Amino acid sequence: MLSTDRSLPNTGHRYVPQVTDLNLPPSPNQELMPLTAKVNEKDSLEIGGCDLQELVEKYGSPLYILDEFTLRTSCQQYRDSFAAYYGGESQVIYASKAWSCMAVCRIIDSEDIGFDVVSGGELHTTLEAGVSQDKIYFHGNNKSAAELEFAVETGCTIMVDNWLELKTLSQIASDKSKQPVPIMIRLTPGIECHTHEYIRTGHLDSKFGFDPNQLSEVFTYLSQQANISCIGLHAHIGSQIFERQPHKDLAGVLVDWMRKAQGYGLPVTTLNVGGGLGIKYVESDDPPSISEWVKAVSTSIEQACNDAGLPLPRLIAEPGRSLIGSACVTAYIVGSRKEIPDFNTYIAVDGGMSDNPRPITYQSVYRAVIANRMSSPLEEKVTVAGKHCESGDVVIKNAELPKTEPGDILVVLDTGAYNYSMASNYNRIGRPAAVVVYQGEANLIIERETYHNLIERDRLPERLVKQEK
C-alpha cells in the first residue's frame, strides 16, 4: 500500500489523502490516482505493479488500464461501511452502466456486490459473468417488452418506472411467470442537488420515475395484482454529488412513502437510495469518503424510521462512478503540436471523444500526467486535443504538463466511469483495448477493435455490389 503522505507526480505540491484509519487504504473516490500508483526507478508511472509505458508498447494505444486492487477496495469499503453503520440488512449493488464487461462484473461479484442493469445487454453480460439473478436489479425508463420478458424469465428484481411498463409487466407476468414477479417502484422525490443538469435525476422535471401524485393510484393498482409483488421503493437524486444533505432529505421522502405503501397492504420492506457519490477528478474536488457517505445515508434512514415508528427496511445503495471511476486510467501517445503565439498551444493524442465523450458531452474536467517522465517539471499550459474531425474534441483544456514530445505517454486519470461504456466508433475509429493490472500482472479484458470489426456487420445490397467489367 502507498504511504498516506505522498506526492502526486507532475502537480508541484503535496497532498494528504483523507484517511480516518491509517490501517486502511484511502477512500478511492478521494484519490486522483489508483491506490497502487507509484513512480518506478525508470521515472515511469506504475499501476498494479505494471509499467504503463511497457503496457502501451505491448497492448497499443489508447489503452484503458484498470487497477483491480483499487476496484476491490471500493467494493470492500462500501460493503463494510454499511455493515458498520446500518443496523438493518443492506445490499450494495453496482450501477453497471458505468462500465459493463465480463471481467469487471466478475471482480465485483466476487466482493459480494450486486448489480444494477439498465438494458438487456447489461443483463446478459452480468449473467454471462456468472452473477446470480437474486443479486440483479433491472432499471430503465423505457424497457422494451422483450427486455421485460427476459427479466421475468431470469428472475431478477425489476425497477418499474412508469405506467406503460407496469401494465406491460403485469401482462407478461401473468403469461410467463408461475410466481409473483418481484418489483420495486421508482419515484421522483423532488430533491435538487448541485450537479450537471443532464445527470440530475431526482427533481420533479425528470424523465425517470413516477411523480409523487401518481403513487396512490399506483399502490391501489399493485394491491390488485396477484402476479406482481412490490417489495420496495427506489429513488435516485443524481450523479457526481459532493453534498450530504440531499441524501438525508431523500431518507425522509422514501420512508414516508414506504409507510403509505404498507397501508395498501403491499410488502414494501426494501428501500433503494440510489448512488451519486462523486469522485476527485481534479485537485480542487473534495467529495466525502465512501464511509462518510454511507454513514450519512444509514443514519438518515434509521432516524426517519425511528420518527415514523417503523422497523428498518432492507437498504440498497447503487454506486457506479464512486466504485470504479478512480480505479482506471487511459493512456495515449502524444502526436502533433500546434502553437498559436500569445493564444494557445494544442497537443494532440491518438484518441479523444470516441473513447471519452464526457468532456464534449458534460464539459467534464480531468487531470493528466506524462507517464514516461514523471519527475519532469510542469513547464506549460496546453489544450490536449483528440484526433477526431470535430472542433469540440478536446480532452483537457489548460492542462499543466511538462514540455511534451511526440511519442510521450499521456495518461488521463479517473477514467473508469462512463468512458469505455460511452465509447463510440466516431470517424470509424475502433474502440480501445482494456487491461486489468494486479500484483505485477496485466491481463487483457477487452480486445482492441480492428478495421475488420468496424465493417463486419456492414451489408451491401446486391444491386450495389460492384460488377466485374
C-alpha positions in Angstrom: 0.0 0.0 0.0 1.2 3.5 -0.7 2.2 5.9 2.1 -0.6 8.1 3.4 1.5 11.2 2.6 2.7 11.1 -1.0 3.4 13.4 -3.8 1.1 13.4 -6.9 3.6 13.5 -9.8 3.5 16.5 -12.1 1.5 18.6 -9.7 4.2 20.6 -8.0 2.7 20.2 -4.5 1.9 17.5 -1.9 -1.4 16.3 -0.6 -2.6 14.1 2.2 -5.3 11.5 1.4 -8.4 11.9 3.7 -7.9 8.8 5.8 -9.6 8.3 9.2 -7.9 5.0 10.0 -4.3 4.7 8.9 -4.6 0.9 8.9 -7.0 1.2 6.0 -6.3 2.3 2.4 -7.6 5.8 1.5 -11.1 6.1 0.1 -10.5 5.6 -3.6 -13.1 8.2 -4.7 -11.0 10.9 -2.9 -7.8 10.0 -4.9 -6.7 11.2 -8.2 -4.7 8.1 -9.0 -5.4 4.4 -8.4 -4.2 3.3 -4.9 -1.3 1.2 -6.3 0.1 4.1 -8.4 3.8 4.9 -7.9 6.8 6.1 -9.8 9.5 3.4 -10.5 13.2 3.7 -10.9 12.8 4.4 -14.6 10.8 7.6 -13.7 7.8 5.8 -15.2 4.3 5.5 -13.8 3.4 2.1 -12.4 -0.1 0.9 -11.5 -0.8 -2.5 -10.1 2.9 -3.2 -10.3 2.9 -2.7 -14.1 4.9 0.0 -16.0 2.4 2.0 -18.1 5.0 2.6 -20.9 5.5 -1.1 -21.2 1.8 -1.7 -21.3 1.3 0.7 -24.1 4.2 -0.9 -26.0 2.6 -4.3 -25.6 -1.1 -3.6 -26.0 -1.2 -0.4 -28.0 -2.8 3.0 -27.5 -5.2 4.3 -26.5 -5.4 1.8 -23.6 -7.7 1.6 -20.6 -5.8 0.3 -17.5 -7.9 -0.9 -14.6 -6.4 -1.4 -11.2 -8.0 -4.4 -9.6 -6.8 -3.5 -6.1 -8.5 -0.1 -6.2 -11.7 -1.6 -7.5 -11.8 -4.2 -4.8 -11.0 -1.6 -2.2 -14.0 0.5 -3.2 -16.3 -2.6 -3.1 -15.0 -3.5 0.3 -15.3 0.0 1.8 -18.9 0.2 0.6 -19.9 -3.2 1.9 -18.0 -2.9 5.2 -19.3 0.6 5.9 -22.9 -0.4 5.6 -22.2 -3.4 7.9 -20.7 -0.9 10.4 -23.2 2.0 10.2 -26.6 0.5 9.3 -28.5 -1.5 11.9 -30.6 -3.5 9.4 -29.9 -5.7 6.4 -28.1 -4.0 3.5 -27.0 -4.7 -0.1 -24.6 -2.7 -2.2 -25.3 -3.0 -6.0 -23.0 -1.7 -8.7 -24.5 0.7 -11.3 -23.0 -1.2 -14.2 -23.8 1.4 -16.8 -20.6 3.0 -15.5 -18.6 0.1 -17.1 -20.1 -3.2 -18.0 -17.9 -6.0 -19.2 -17.4 -9.6 -18.0 -14.2 -9.1 -16.1 -15.5 -6.1 -14.2 -18.6 -8.0 -13.4 -16.7 -11.0 -12.2 -14.4 -8.9 -9.9 -17.3 -7.0 -8.3 -19.4 -10.1 -7.9 -16.6 -11.8 -6.0 -16.8 -9.0 -3.5 -20.5 -9.8 -2.8 -21.7 -6.7 -4.6 -25.0 -6.9 -6.6 -25.8 -5.3 -9.9 -28.0 -2.5 -11.3 -28.5 -3.1 -15.0 -30.4 -0.8 -17.4 -30.7 -2.9 -20.6 -31.0 -6.4 -21.9 -27.4 -6.2 -23.0 -26.2 -5.3 -19.5 -28.4 -8.0 -18.0 -26.9 -10.6 -20.5 -23.3 -9.5 -19.7 -23.9 -9.8 -16.0 -25.5 -13.3 -16.3 -22.7 -14.5 -18.6 -20.2 -13.4 -15.9 -21.9 -15.8 -13.5 -23.9 -13.4 -11.4 -26.8 -14.9 -9.6 -30.2 -13.4 -10.6 -31.1 -12.6 -7.0 -28.3 -10.0 -7.0 -29.5 -8.2 -10.1 -31.9 -5.3 -10.3 -33.2 -4.2 -13.7 -33.6 -0.4 -14.1 -34.5 1.9 -17.0 -37.2 4.3 -18.1 -38.3 2.6 -21.4 -37.7 -1.1 -21.2 -39.0 -3.0 -24.2 -41.5 -5.8 -23.9 -38.7 -8.2 -24.9 -36.4 -6.9 -22.2 -39.2 -7.2 -19.6 -39.8 -10.8 -20.7 -36.0 -11.5 -20.4 -36.0 -10.1 -16.9 -39.1 -12.1 -15.9 -37.5 -15.3 -17.2 -34.3 -14.5 -15.5 -36.0 -14.0 -12.1 -34.2 -10.7 -11.2 -36.0 -7.8 -9.4 -37.4 -5.2 -11.8 -37.4 -1.5 -11.0 -40.7 -0.2 -12.6 -40.5 3.3 -13.9 -43.9 4.2 -15.4 -47.5 3.1 -16.1 -46.8 1.6 -19.5 -44.1 -0.6 -18.1 -46.2 -1.6 -15.1 -49.1 -2.7 -17.1 -47.0 -4.4 -19.7 -45.1 -6.2 -17.0 -48.4 -7.3 -15.3 -49.5 -9.0 -18.6 -46.1 -10.6 -19.1 -46.0 -11.9 -15.5 -49.5 -13.4 -16.0 -48.4 -15.2 -19.1 -44.8 -16.1 -18.3 -44.3 -16.5 -14.5 -45.7 -19.1 -12.1 -44.7 -16.9 -9.1 -45.3 -13.2 -8.4 -42.6 -11.1 -10.1 -40.6 -9.1 -7.6 -40.6 -5.4 -8.4 -39.7 -2.0 -6.9 -41.3 1.3 -7.8 -39.1 4.2 -8.8 -40.4 7.6 -7.7 -39.2 11.1 -8.4 -38.5 12.6 -4.9 -38.4 16.2 -5.9 -34.9 16.9 -4.5 -32.5 19.2 -6.2 -28.7 18.8 -5.9 -25.8 20.7 -7.4 -24.6 18.7 -10.4 -24.8 18.9 -14.2 -28.4 19.2 -15.4 -28.0 16.1 -17.6 -27.2 13.9 -14.6 -29.6 15.4 -12.1 -32.4 12.8 -11.8 -34.2 13.5 -8.5 -36.0 16.7 -9.3 -39.7 16.7 -10.4 -38.9 17.7 -14.0 -37.2 14.4 -14.8 -37.8 11.6 -17.3 -37.3 9.0 -14.5 -39.9 7.6 -12.2 -43.5 8.1 -11.1 -44.4 11.5 -9.8 -45.5 11.6 -6.2 -49.1 12.5 -7.1 -49.3 9.2 -9.0 -48.3 6.9 -6.3 -51.6 6.4 -4.5 -53.1 5.2 -7.8 -50.0 3.0 -8.4 -50.3 1.4 -4.9 -54.0 0.8 -5.5 -53.3 -0.9 -8.8 -50.5 -3.0 -7.3 -52.7 -4.2 -4.4 -55.0 -5.8 -7.0 -52.2 -7.6 -8.9 -51.6 -11.2 -7.8 -48.8 -11.8 -10.3 -46.6 -8.8 -9.1 -45.1 -8.4 -5.7 -44.0 -4.8 -4.9 -41.2 -5.3 -2.4 -39.7 -1.9 -2.3 -39.3 1.7 -3.5 -36.4 3.4 -5.3 -35.2 6.9 -5.9 -32.0 8.5 -7.3 -31.1 12.2 -7.0 -28.2 12.5 -9.4 -24.6 11.8 -10.0 -21.2 13.3 -9.1 -22.7 14.7 -5.9 -20.5 16.1 -3.0 -23.3 17.2 -0.8 -24.8 15.0 2.0 -28.0 16.9 2.7 -29.9 15.8 -0.4 -29.3 12.2 0.6 -30.6 13.0 4.1 -33.7 14.6 2.7 -34.3 11.6 0.5 -34.4 9.3 3.5 -37.5 11.1 4.8 -39.3 11.0 1.5 -38.7 7.3 1.0 -39.6 6.3 4.5 -42.8 8.3 4.3 -43.9 6.6 1.0 -42.9 3.2 2.4 -45.3 3.8 5.3 -48.1 4.8 2.8 -47.4 1.7 0.6 -47.7 -0.6 3.5 -51.1 1.0 4.2 -52.2 -0.5 0.9 -51.2 -4.0 2.1 -48.0 -4.0 -0.1 -45.0 -5.9 1.2 -42.7 -2.9 0.8 -39.7 -3.6 3.1 -36.8 -2.5 0.9 -35.6 1.0 0.1 -33.1 1.8 -2.6 -31.5 5.2 -2.1 -29.6 5.2 -5.4 -26.0 6.3 -5.6 -24.4 9.5 -6.8 -21.4 10.0 -4.6 -18.8 12.0 -6.6 -15.1 11.4 -7.1 -12.0 13.6 -7.3 -11.3 14.4 -10.9 -9.0 17.4 -10.2 -7.2 18.7 -7.1 -10.0 21.1 -6.2 -12.6 18.4 -6.0 -13.5 17.5 -2.4 -16.0 14.6 -2.2 -16.9 12.9 1.0 -15.3 9.5 1.6 -17.2 6.3 0.9 -17.6 5.6 4.6 -18.7 9.2 5.3 -21.4 8.9 2.6 -22.6 5.5 3.8 -22.8 6.8 7.4 -24.9 9.8 6.3 -27.3 7.6 4.4 -27.5 5.0 7.1 -28.2 7.3 10.0 -30.7 9.3 7.9 -32.8 6.2 7.1 -32.5 5.0 10.7 -33.7 8.4 12.0 -36.6 8.6 9.6 -37.7 5.1 10.5 -37.4 5.9 14.2 -39.5 9.1 13.7 -42.2 7.1 11.8 -42.2 4.2 14.2 -41.2 1.7 11.5 -38.8 -1.2 11.5 -35.6 -0.7 9.5 -36.0 -1.7 5.8 -33.6 -3.7 3.8 -31.4 -0.9 2.5 -29.9 -0.8 -1.0 -27.4 1.6 -2.5 -26.2 1.6 -6.1 -22.8 3.3 -6.5 -21.3 3.4 -10.0 -18.8 6.2 -10.6 -17.5 6.2 -7.0 -16.9 2.5 -7.1 -15.0 2.2 -10.4 -14.1 5.7 -11.6 -10.8 6.2 -9.8 -9.7 2.6 -10.5 -8.9 3.2 -14.2 -6.7 5.5 -16.3 -6.4 5.9 -20.0 -3.0 6.0 -21.7 -2.5 7.8 -25.0 0.5 8.6 -27.2 1.3 12.2 -27.9 1.4 13.2 -31.5 1.3 16.6 -33.2 1.7 20.1 -31.7 0.2 23.4 -32.8 1.5 26.6 -31.2 -0.5 29.8 -31.6 1.7 32.6 -30.2 0.1 34.5 -27.3 -3.1 32.4 -27.6 -2.9 28.7 -27.1 -0.9 25.5 -27.7 -2.5 22.3 -28.7 -1.0 18.9 -28.3 -2.9 16.0 -29.9 -3.2 12.4 -28.7 -4.2 9.3 -30.6 -7.7 9.1 -29.1 -10.3 11.5 -27.8 -14.1 11.8 -27.9 -14.6 8.2 -29.2 -13.0 6.8 -26.1 -14.0 9.6 -23.7 -17.1 11.6 -24.8 -17.6 13.1 -21.3 -15.7 16.4 -22.0 -17.7 17.2 -25.1 -20.9 15.9 -23.6 -20.8 17.2 -20.0 -17.9 19.7 -20.1 -16.1 17.3 -17.7 -12.6 18.1 -16.5 -9.7 15.7 -16.0 -6.1 15.6 -14.8 -3.3 14.2 -16.9 0.4 13.2 -16.3 3.2 12.3 -18.7 3.8 8.7 -17.6 7.2 8.1 -19.1 8.8 11.2 -17.5 7.0 11.5 -14.1 9.6 13.8 -12.4 9.8 16.3 -15.2 8.7 19.8 -14.0 5.5 21.4 -15.2 6.5 23.9 -17.9 3.5 24.7 -20.0 -0.3 25.0 -20.0 -1.8 23.4 -23.1 -5.0 22.1 -24.6 -5.0 18.3 -25.0 -6.9 17.7 -28.2 -8.3 14.5 -29.6 -7.7 13.2 -33.1 -11.3 13.3 -34.3 -12.6 15.6 -37.0 -14.5 17.7 -34.6 -13.5 21.1 -33.2 -15.0 20.2 -29.8 -12.9 17.1 -29.5 -10.8 18.4 -26.6 -9.8 16.0 -23.8 -8.5 18.7 -21.3 -8.3 22.5 -21.5 -5.5 24.3 -19.7 -3.7 21.1 -18.8 -0.5 21.8 -16.8 2.2 19.4 -18.2 5.9 19.1 -18.7 7.1 20.1 -22.2 5.9 17.2 -24.3 7.4 15.4 -27.2 5.8 13.2 -29.9 5.8 9.6 -28.5 5.3 10.6 -24.9 2.7 8.6 -22.9 0.0 11.0 -21.7 -2.2 9.4 -19.1 -5.7 10.8 -18.2 -6.7 9.9 -14.6 -10.1 8.7 -13.3 -11.5 7.3 -16.5 -13.2 4.1 -15.1 -16.7 5.5 -15.2 -18.6 6.3 -18.4 -15.5 6.2 -20.7 -15.5 2.7 -22.2 -19.2 2.4 -21.6 -19.9 5.5 -23.7 -17.2 4.9 -26.3 -18.2 5.0 -30.0 -16.8 4.4 -33.4 -17.0 8.0 -34.5 -14.8 8.6 -37.5 -14.7 4.8 -37.9 -12.1 4.6 -35.1 -12.0 1.3 -33.2 -12.7 1.3 -29.5 -9.6 0.8 -27.4 -8.4 -2.3 -25.6 -8.6 -2.6 -21.8 -6.3 -4.5 -19.4 -6.7 -5.2 -15.7 -3.5 -5.0 -13.6 -2.9 -6.7 -10.3 0.3 -7.5 -8.4 2.6 -7.1 -11.4 0.4 -9.0 -13.8 -1.6 -7.5 -16.7 -4.4 -9.3 -18.4 -6.4 -8.3 -21.5 -10.1 -7.9 -20.6 -11.3 -6.2 -23.8 -9.7 -6.6 -27.2 -8.9 -3.6 -29.4 -11.3 -3.3 -32.3 -9.8 -3.8 -35.7 -10.7 -2.3 -39.1 -12.4 -5.7 -39.8 -14.5 -5.3 -36.7 -15.7 -1.9 -38.0 -17.2 -3.4 -41.2 -18.1 -6.9 -40.2 -21.7 -6.0 -39.7 -22.0 -3.8 -42.8 -24.1 -5.3 -45.6 -24.2 -4.3 -49.2 -27.5 -4.8 -51.1 -26.9 -7.0 -54.2 -27.6 -4.1 -56.6 -24.7 -2.1 -55.0 -22.2 -4.9 -55.3 -19.6 -3.8 -57.9 -19.9 -5.9 -61.0 -16.8 -7.1 -62.9 -16.3 -5.3 -66.2 
